[in-house]
Amino acid sequence: MSDPLLTPPGAAALSPAARERAYRRNFAVFLADFVLFTIGISLIGATTVIPDFIRRLTDVEVLIALSSQMFEFLWLLPQLLIARRLVRVRNKKWWFVGPNLAARPMLVLYALLIVLVGPERPGLLLGGFLLFYGLAALGDGLVGVPWLDLVGSSLDNRRRARLFGYGNAVVGVAMLGLAPAVRLILDHDGLAFPNNYALLFALAGALMLATIPFTLFIKELPGGEPRATVPSLREYLPELGRVLRHDAPFRAMITARLLSSLYLMAAPFYIGYGTEVLGMASSVAVSHLLFMQTLGGVVGALLFSRLGERRTLRFIRIAMGVALAQVTLALTAGALGPAPLYLAFAAGGFVQGSLGISFMNWVIIHSTPDQRPIYSGLFNSISAVSLLSAPLIGGTLVEELGYQAVFVAALMVMAGGLWVALRYVQPPKEAAQPA
């Protein structure tokens, strides 16, 4: 069964021509924002550049693992509280644009700190990373719920699927061209450490800053009806409980997302496995494996652009199956050499570039406009619990039992998530009907 193609109910008051013009304009604006931001964050890849950089500052595996998941965890964490505020807000645009003005310069500031501090004080560089990278992530978390609401109300389903799919494909092609530049920057013959990483952080931050002028041109279309007041916590928490009790498909999807987030316990250690166990040079491993990861991301994005409009759930199941292949390939690399690890990174790129957006697309379609802030905030904030646990579990497993132990654990939790998605999650049809 395929997912329905719906027009956001709030847009129905516009004439068809005006609605079409708004959709075209918003698609271009959202695409520019998505592409620039995602290229920026990809330049400092959470499973390649970031763990490789932090490993040069500390040998504590838990901190290395935490650095890899830190952005997504802090992005998810505040969304439930933001959702509570947004239920009484009719227009969400400035809730998206405003926090970006403060958050998106943070990586440029950290690049400046790296240059000023130099290599002699790794503890200060680590502390600065946790501060500036953390503030960038928290700021992006503040805009997560309004962004999802805007994408849900101001784009139709067809363009939203193409935004995620084409956007990630464009990012992937761009990163294929930029991967050699990343290798050149990190190469021993290039800039000395840590200025080589400072350059990557500066480039990433500049691209994030470049998104701000585009977002000013979003034409917001009407969404759900706002409430008269912000609900108190005494009213809000039971409402969240009712959503979980009465919406079984949503509850099952949250379970699948929690398990797939725990699977990320292995994400920071693929690159360390390549350099420390398989003997790959750091500059070669980061650039070549980043290339394969990007290539996989392009394939995943193009497939999502075909399936995401009407078959979001089918795509989620496919991506989770590819995730199982990633861990299996990494496990075989110990016996067969680096070749399976290249394929594992391609599979990881497929998952990293498309599984998260397919989860979000399912929630947007599944929830009504009035429910969307609560549904997206609840979905993302609960996911933060497993994302916090993942690096702690992963780092402990690597320190105590080695890399293969964390790969086996990741394989088991993703298999559980796929089983839930196959057995209990339904296509988002009934709840998606306009009120």
Secondary structure as GFF3:
##gff-version 3
##sequence-region A 1 435
A	DSSP	three_ten_helix	9	13	.	.	.	ID=ss1
A	DSSP	alpha_helix	16	43	.	.	.	ID=ss2
A	DSSP	alpha_helix	49	55	.	.	.	ID=ss3
A	DSSP	alpha_helix	61	76	.	.	.	ID=ss4
A	DSSP	alpha_helix	79	86	.	.	.	ID=ss5
A	DSSP	alpha_helix	93	103	.	.	.	ID=ss6
A	DSSP	alpha_helix	106	117	.	.	.	ID=ss7
A	DSSP	alpha_helix	122	142	.	.	.	ID=ss8
A	DSSP	alpha_helix	144	154	.	.	.	ID=ss9
A	DSSP	alpha_helix	157	186	.	.	.	ID=ss10
A	DSSP	alpha_helix	195	210	.	.	.	ID=ss11
A	DSSP	alpha_helix	212	215	.	.	.	ID=ss12
A	DSSP	alpha_helix	233	246	.	.	.	ID=ss13
A	DSSP	alpha_helix	248	262	.	.	.	ID=ss14
A	DSSP	three_ten_helix	263	266	.	.	.	ID=ss15
A	DSSP	alpha_helix	269	272	.	.	.	ID=ss16
A	DSSP	pi_helix	273	277	.	.	.	ID=ss17
A	DSSP	alpha_helix	282	307	.	.	.	ID=ss18
A	DSSP	alpha_helix	312	336	.	.	.	ID=ss19
A	DSSP	alpha_helix	339	366	.	.	.	ID=ss20
A	DSSP	alpha_helix	372	401	.	.	.	ID=ss21
A	DSSP	alpha_helix	403	423	.	.	.	ID=ss22
A	DSSP	three_ten_helix	430	432	.	.	.	ID=ss23
###
